[in-house]
């Protein structure tokens, strides 16, 4: 992460609502990081992964953005395209202070906070 991005992130996360929204999207961001890491390990571009999956580069870009959770079938295609083995693990996590955001609400809140910093 660049210093500029780290600075922006630190400023944004001061806001309690933004921090809660960011934390609510943790699973999406974790999955996006895993997808990007698998593609990079395979030495492939988004276009190459897309071709192997039978889709377009923009679809792969959206998968890697963390904007929404892909289906299991899509994850399996991505894994095959990147010569990876998917591992699914479920672990118990207590609820975070009763705070809940839907992915859509959390994304829009973070986008608004980014716009304020611009």
URSUL-V217737 format. One record per pair of residues at least 6 apart in sequence whose C-alpha atoms are under 7 Angstrom apart, sorted by the first residue. I is the first residue (numbers start at 1). GAP is how many residues later the second one is. D is the distance in Angstrom with one decimal. If there is no record, write none. Layout:
i={I:I}
gap={GAP:GAP}
d={D:D}
This chain:
i={12:12:13:18:18:21:21:22:24:24:25:25:28:28:28:29:31:32:32:32:32:35:36:38:38:39:42:42:46:46:46:47:47:49:49:50:50:50:52:53:53:53:63:76:79:79}
gap={6:101:6:91:92:80:85:84:76:77:78:81:38:40:41:37:35:31:32:33:34:29:28:44:46:43:40:41:11:14:15:9:10:32:33:6:7:10:29:24:25:28:7:10:6:7}
d={6.7:6.4:4.8:6.5:5.9:6.3:4.5:6.8:6.8:6.2:6.4:7.0:4.9:6.8:6.4:5.4:6.9:6.8:4.7:6.0:4.9:6.1:6.1:6.2:6.7:5.6:5.5:6.9:5.5:6.0:6.8:6.9:4.6:5.7:6.8:5.1:5.2:6.1:5.3:5.8:6.5:6.0:6.8:7.0:6.0:6.2}
